[in-house]
């Protein structure tokens, strides 16, 4: 059983543990606090409004889409809250709206809930609302992103035993169900279950005051919040596509926090490095020629100069990746080596496939998303050139978020030919199950193909625990690289956040997906 004092002050939030134990946070201290460039930042600290600049406008603030980075960075922990949270530093699950939980059988979990929480519409949070949230996000036909990302095709049986007792039953034993539940942002029963909502009602410290489409989103605190009041009564989100512009807004005092910066965007001493859980790479549609030939997929891996990309575009702050999850996530295979850069080998594989009748001249569309992460456009252009050097016909297609999702999540767009999708995957929970179930199962929400044998391995791994679980997932990543090759992983990223000297805040591995405003205070 997990339990805690009911007076919980949320200091940390769900995501993976810090992935590099010795990562130094390059905090600027007060050396720039009184400089000319940071002058405006001091005014920000005296204001009642915390100003955040994002890479892009969220497509929605719908609670069941909160695991999408662009949505979660606004909603999670600020507007809505889960039953259980995960400490990103220790990896431990901690109580929030649920005070304790235990497995009461192999397939049944019982949770005890707080009795002093209200939603922002004044209604009570209770077991009925918790059960409704699970039904709506996991068991309905809404097509919530959290369903595919966390639960897949699994439906859950939920029962509100009484106002503060929730029973959840799984069709098969699931040793990490509490971890999965930490992804569900709780909403009241008045929330539509037939369509997604743009602006959710939650139990968090902030409510949505106004969304001026294309301009800004404003949050404000509310008197009925059950926890400690945040230091800033209001928060304002704007968005700018260029990292240099976001960095300049912090250095000039126009913003307090700037998200998604690159190492050369110009934040200077106000740029804070922090451990990230994101991995970038290509997902290859292995059911369409020429990508249905494993030799072509292998050639793509050999053709990408990962060391060169990390050095030239990311100043060696990122780390070359051999798999979709970074160190610190259960199942990470530390002995797995990244594909070496070998252009001649790549050319030879393409030529060999061509000699056997594979139509290697068929156009492959490399799909990427604008402003998804720093240098995404430059990286996409480099990848297009490197694959072309291997003898492949590659066309680059840059998209906005809504269009990119049509390639990223099932049902995929049809009649588009072979696709190499540039992905940024963050394992927010610290367990490989949340990667392999969506990206590697044949019918996974973000998987473009797989094999029957591989599916069996994946499903068996999910039932294991402890050392057996670690080994099972290590073997899966090896098998993927040797026998499936759906991915050409490139790098594990390091996050950079711009922070005004007038703000106290230490980012962690959750910050890129869930920016907790209550952790921010004015600098003294």
C-alpha positions, 0 to 999 in steps of 0.5 A, a space after each residue: 500500500 502507498 500512503 501519505 499525509 493528507 496535507 501534501 504539498 506538490 513539489 514535484 510531478 510525474 515524469 521520468 527520473 533525472 536521466 543524468 545524475 551529474 547534470 549541472 544546472 547552469 543557473 545564472 544566479 544574480 550576476 545579471 539581475 541588475 544588468 541592462 538586458 535583464 532589467 525588465 525581468 525584475 519588473 516581472 517578479 513584482 507583477 502578479 502575472 507570470 509570463 511564459 512564452 511557448 514554441 507554439 499555441 496549444 491545439 487544445 487544452 482538453 484534459 485527455 490530450 494533456 500528454 501532448 507536450 503542447 497541451 500538457 505544458 499549460 494544463 497539467 498540474 495547473 488547471 487539472 490534476 491526476 489521482 497519483 503523481 510521479 516524482 521526476 527525481 526519485 521515480 516514486 509514485 506519490 499521492 495527490 487526489 488519491 491518498 493511498 492505493 493497493 492491489 486487492 487482487 491480481 487484476 484489481 486495485 482499490 484507491 482511497 480519495 481525498 474528501 476536501 477537493 472541489 472542481 473549479 465549477 464548485 462541484 465536489 471531486 469524488 469517486 464518481 468523478 474519478 470513475 467518469 474520468 477513466 471511462 471517458 478517457 480510456 473506455 469511450 470512443 473519443 479517441 483520446 491521445 492518453 488512451 493510445 499512449 498509456 492504455 492502448 486497447 485495454 478497457 478498465 472496469 471502474 466502480 465508485 464504491 463510495 464517495 472516497 473509494 474507487 475500484 479499478 479492474 484490469 482484464 489482465 494483471 497490470 503491475 504498473 496500473 497506478 503509474 498509468 493512472 498518473 496520466 489521467 487528468 481528472 475532470 467533473 462528470 459534467 464534461 462531455 463524453 461525446 466530444 472533446 472540450 477545448 477548455 477543461 474544468 479541473 481541480 488545479 490551482 489555476 482556472 482558464 480565464 481567457 483564451 485569445 486564439 492566436 494571441 495568448 492564454 490567461 490563467 488565474 487562481 481561484 479561491 476554492 483550490 484545496 492546496 496552497 495558493 501559488 505565488 503568482 495570481 495569474 499566468 499568461 502564455 504567449 507563443 513564438 516559433 523562433 527560439 531566438 525570439 523566445 530567448 530575447 523575450 526573457 533577456 529583455 524582460 518581456 517574459 519570465 520563462 521561455 520554453 524549448 530553447 536551443 544552445 545558440 538561441 541567445 539566452 546566455 546566462 539566463 539559459 538553464 540546462 536540465 535533464 530531458 526525457 525526449 528522444 528524436 528519430 525517424 519512424 519508418 513506415 515498413 509496410 510500403 515500398 521501398 521502406 518495407 525492405 529491411 535493407 532500406 531501413 538499415 541503410 537509413 540508419 547507416 546514412 545518418 551522421 548522428 555524431 555530426 548532428 549532435 555536434 553541429 546542431 546541438 553543440 554536443 549537449 544532446 547524446 547519440 541514441 541507440 534506442 527510443 528511451 534514455 538512461 533512467 527509464 526502466 528497460 533502457 539497454 545500456 549495452 546497446 550501441 548506436 548505428 555507426 555512420 557508414 555512408 558506403 554501407 548505406 549505399 551498398 544496401 540500397 544498391 543491393 535492394 535495387 538489384 533485387 527489384 525493390 523500387 528504391 527510387 520511389 519518393 519517401 516523404 520525410 514529415 516533420 513538425 514546425 517548432 517541435 524542438 530546437 533546430 527541427 527545420 535544420 535537422 530535417 534538411 540535414 536528414 533529407 540530404 543524408 538519405 539522398 546521399 545514400 541513394 534514396 529519393 526523399 522529399 521534405 514536408 514541414 507541417 503544423 501540429 494538427 497535420 503532423 498528428 495525422 501522420 503520428 497517431 492512428 488512424 494514419 493518413 492514407 495514400 501518402 506513400 512511404 513515410 519517414 516521420 521525424 518524431 520526438 518521443 518523451 517517456 514521461 513515466 519512466 517505464 519502457 511499457 509506455 514506449 513499446 506499447 504505442 510505438 512497437 506493437 503492430 496496432 500501437 497508437 504510433 506504430 507503423 508496423 510490427 510482427 506477430 512474434 514481436 507482439 508476443 514478446 512485447 505483451 509478455 514483457 508488460 506482465 513482468 516486474 522487477 529484474 525480469 521486467 528490466 531484462 525483458 525490455 532490454 531484449 526488446 530494444 535489441 530485437 527491434 534494432 536487429 530484426 524490425 528496424 522501424 526506427 532510426 533513432 538520432 539523439 537523446 535531448 537536453 532541455 534548455 529553458 530561459 528563466 528570468 533572474 527575477 524568478 526562482 525555479 529549478 526545472 526537472 525532467 518533467 518541465 518540458 511536458 508539465 510546467 508547474 507554475 506553483 513551483 515558481 516564486 519571485 526571487 528575493 
